[in-house]
Amino acid sequence: MKIVFWSPSSGDGPAVGEFDVELDSGLVLCRLRMMRSAAGFPWLSLPSQKAWNPNGTPVLRSDGRQMWRPLIRFRDQKVEKSFRQQVLAALQAEYPQLFDGKPR
């Protein structure tokens, strides 16, 4: 697995940047996001799209915010966790400065 595109975020929010990752099979997954929690821990936001009802209205959560549907699915949580760990490791290998705890 390797990072084939990186674009840093320009804002001060939790997003660190967007990137594409190429899997060993040659498949390229586009526009994943590296995020940082308020405590500074890195995490990944996988591609998703807004959820819509058949009548064109947005699907809303109980708090009134619009729901999002993932564009990538995993067989189970173990596979998803492994994928996320591998992607973060690939990011750290290619862009170690993202993990040094300093502001971007």
ZIBEL-V408484 format. One record per backbone hydrogen bond with DSSP energy under -1.0 kcal/mol. NH is the residue of the N-H (numbers start at 0). CO is the residue of the C=O. If there is no record, write none. Layout:
((NH CO) (NH CO))
This chain:
((1 21) (3 19) (4 19) (6 17) (8 15) (15 33) (16 33) (17 6) (18 31) (19 4) (20 28) (21 1) (22 26) (25 22) (28 20) (31 18) (32 44) (33 16) (34 42) (35 13) (36 40) (39 36) (42 34) (44 32) (48 68) (50 66) (52 56) (55 52) (58 50) (60 64) (63 60) (66 58) (68 48) (70 46) (79 75) (80 76) (81 77) (82 78) (83 79) (84 80) (85 81) (86 82) (87 83) (88 84) (89 85) (90 86) (91 87) (92 88) (93 89) (94 90) (97 94) (98 95))
